[in-house]
Amino acid sequence: MQKPDFLIVDHGTIWKFYPETDEQREWLETHVDAEGWQWMGTALCVDHRPARVLLDGLIGCGKKVRLT
């Protein structure tokens, strides 16, 4: 199985988006309007309501994702 660009963990009300490389983290920082407090370690934490939009956007941009 090919390694994903992003590992996404669904915690119910919060989804964590883990970029798997520095390149993917830079992509998130460039393309996603997020506040500094949304980052927990290496994960971008997103409310469940807009998280699906972000997931669809990643897939639409050709990113490989794994949702758990």
Short mmCIF file of the C-alpha atoms (twelve columns), coordinates in Angstrom:
data_MODEL
# 
_entry.id   MODEL 
# 
loop_
_atom_site.group_PDB 
_atom_site.id 
_atom_site.type_symbol 
_atom_site.label_atom_id 
_atom_site.label_alt_id 
_atom_site.label_comp_id 
_atom_site.label_asym_id 
_atom_site.label_seq_id 
_atom_site.Cartn_x 
_atom_site.Cartn_y 
_atom_site.Cartn_z 
_atom_site.pdbx_PDB_model_num 
ATOM 1  C CA . MET A 1  0.000   0.000  0.000  1 
ATOM 2  C CA . GLN A 2  1.306   3.432  -0.941 1 
ATOM 3  C CA . LYS A 3  1.891   5.889  1.905  1 
ATOM 4  C CA . PRO A 4  -0.760  8.633  2.006  1 
ATOM 5  C CA . ASP A 5  0.026   12.331 1.811  1 
ATOM 6  C CA . PHE A 6  -2.334  12.914 4.753  1 
ATOM 7  C CA . LEU A 7  -3.556  10.743 7.604  1 
ATOM 8  C CA . ILE A 8  -6.940  11.976 8.799  1 
ATOM 9  C CA . VAL A 9  -8.286  10.889 12.171 1 
ATOM 10 C CA . ASP A 10 -12.000 11.393 12.877 1 
ATOM 11 C CA . HIS A 11 -12.502 12.078 16.601 1 
ATOM 12 C CA . GLY A 12 -16.182 12.901 16.202 1 
ATOM 13 C CA . THR A 13 -16.468 16.665 16.598 1 
ATOM 14 C CA . ILE A 14 -12.803 17.269 15.682 1 
ATOM 15 C CA . TRP A 15 -10.881 15.802 12.785 1 
ATOM 16 C CA . LYS A 16 -7.081  15.825 12.818 1 
ATOM 17 C CA . PHE A 17 -5.262  16.202 9.510  1 
ATOM 18 C CA . TYR A 18 -1.692  14.886 9.752  1 
ATOM 19 C CA . PRO A 19 0.522   15.832 6.810  1 
ATOM 20 C CA . GLU A 20 2.932   12.946 6.284  1 
ATOM 21 C CA . THR A 21 5.798   15.081 4.924  1 
ATOM 22 C CA . ASP A 22 7.143   18.601 5.324  1 
ATOM 23 C CA . GLU A 23 6.071   19.245 1.729  1 
ATOM 24 C CA . GLN A 24 2.455   18.366 2.582  1 
ATOM 25 C CA . ARG A 25 2.551   20.530 5.725  1 
ATOM 26 C CA . GLU A 26 3.729   23.453 3.598  1 
ATOM 27 C CA . TRP A 27 0.879   22.719 1.170  1 
ATOM 28 C CA . LEU A 28 -1.642  22.937 4.035  1 
ATOM 29 C CA . GLU A 29 -0.126  26.162 5.330  1 
ATOM 30 C CA . THR A 30 -0.301  27.682 1.830  1 
ATOM 31 C CA . HIS A 31 -3.772  26.493 0.800  1 
ATOM 32 C CA . VAL A 32 -5.765  26.329 4.041  1 
ATOM 33 C CA . ASP A 33 -6.724  29.397 6.053  1 
ATOM 34 C CA . ALA A 34 -6.050  28.154 9.596  1 
ATOM 35 C CA . GLU A 35 -5.207  29.843 12.880 1 
ATOM 36 C CA . GLY A 36 -2.120  28.913 14.880 1 
ATOM 37 C CA . TRP A 37 -4.222  27.496 17.703 1 
ATOM 38 C CA . GLN A 38 -5.666  24.896 15.316 1 
ATOM 39 C CA . TRP A 39 -2.337  23.070 15.200 1 
ATOM 40 C CA . MET A 40 -1.747  20.336 17.796 1 
ATOM 41 C CA . GLY A 41 1.768   19.097 17.259 1 
ATOM 42 C CA . THR A 42 1.894   18.148 13.595 1 
ATOM 43 C CA . ALA A 43 -1.890  17.861 13.167 1 
ATOM 44 C CA . LEU A 44 -4.254  20.508 11.856 1 
ATOM 45 C CA . CYS A 45 -7.430  20.215 13.952 1 
ATOM 46 C CA . VAL A 46 -10.676 21.026 12.162 1 
ATOM 47 C CA . ASP A 47 -14.278 21.104 13.356 1 
ATOM 48 C CA . HIS A 48 -16.237 18.201 11.883 1 
ATOM 49 C CA . ARG A 49 -18.566 20.471 9.892  1 
ATOM 50 C CA . PRO A 50 -15.943 21.925 7.489  1 
ATOM 51 C CA . ALA A 51 -13.633 18.892 7.768  1 
ATOM 52 C CA . ARG A 52 -15.446 17.014 4.990  1 
ATOM 53 C CA . VAL A 53 -14.971 20.030 2.689  1 
ATOM 54 C CA . LEU A 54 -11.231 19.992 3.419  1 
ATOM 55 C CA . LEU A 55 -11.087 16.231 2.842  1 
ATOM 56 C CA . ASP A 56 -12.888 16.592 -0.503 1 
ATOM 57 C CA . GLY A 57 -10.528 19.434 -1.433 1 
ATOM 58 C CA . LEU A 58 -7.450  17.335 -0.694 1 
ATOM 59 C CA . ILE A 59 -8.790  14.499 -2.822 1 
ATOM 60 C CA . GLY A 60 -9.733  16.953 -5.582 1 
ATOM 61 C CA . CYS A 61 -6.142  18.229 -5.612 1 
ATOM 62 C CA . GLY A 62 -4.862  14.702 -6.113 1 
ATOM 63 C CA . LYS A 63 -3.652  14.152 -2.549 1 
ATOM 64 C CA . LYS A 64 -3.640  10.593 -1.232 1 
ATOM 65 C CA . VAL A 65 -5.500  10.374 2.081  1 
ATOM 66 C CA . ARG A 66 -6.189  7.715  4.664  1 
ATOM 67 C CA . LEU A 67 -9.212  8.324  6.905  1 
ATOM 68 C CA . THR A 68 -9.417  6.519  10.232 1 
# 
